[in-house]
Amino acid sequence: MTPMMSQITVNGEVIPTDAIAAEAQLHPAPKGKPGIAWRAAGRALTIRALILQEAGRLGLVPEPISGELGTIETDEEALIRQVLDQAIDAPAPTGAAIRAVYDADPGRWRAPTLYEAAHILLPVKPGDTEALAKARATAEAALARIAEDPRAFDRLARELSACSSRDSGGQLGQIVTGDTVPEFEAALDALAEGEVASAPVATRYGLHVIRLDARAAGDILPFEAVEPRIREALEKAAWAKAAKAFTAALAEAAELTGVDMKAA
């Protein structure tokens, strides 16, 4: 990959071009604009270098800990955590702040919506344009048939669907918010009860012909039920804000070349 910026140095330490190229793969960018990912990667590695240099200045010794899945931190990961643990003391959210978040939009805090739905899945592998075109033609033909006779959905599901629900005419039974991929759930939310989506719905699994049979919106949850979730969200936001301020201060005091940290 051709470098898209000048060499980056952090207090004299050079950030290798191949490290930036690898990091850039983790940063999204619009098609045809890889420079956005490249610059984001450069800033991320600059922050990493600044924190590791701070660990050296503090004389820290890495003390890796195990993660929830049994993974163990690398020495660098441990040092970064140790520096941040030592440097950041984010204020805990007050009870009033937590309550204010809830009161601003109580409807945001609902029990999961319950759906009864059916679908016909026509599988398509990502990037297979020929299979996609074929699946779309099949789905549109099925929709036309269902429009003529809604009872045809059951038969078509048994004939065409690649989902195990085909054995029950495409019936998925009762599902709740989060049980399906976002595109599928968005389609359910857009339908009226008894309605079939007017066009095939694309997900990572392929194309779906979707029918919503029933929906029961979740009740608004009481403050006491969601207080821990709001508290955690505010704590994370406060920590992120403090971490950003800390790394900005490190960058301000450092000698940097080839990177614009003000865009971070």
PyMOL commands that set and color helices and strands:
alter all, ss='L'
color gray80, all
select helices_A, chain A and resi 17-24+34-58+75-87+95-104+106-108+129-148+152-160+164-168+182-190+223-253+261-263
alter helices_A, ss='H'
color red, helices_A
select strands_A, chain A and resi 8-10+13-15+114-123+171-176+201-203+206-216+256-257
alter strands_A, ss='S'
color yellow, strands_A
deselect
rebuild
show_as cartoon
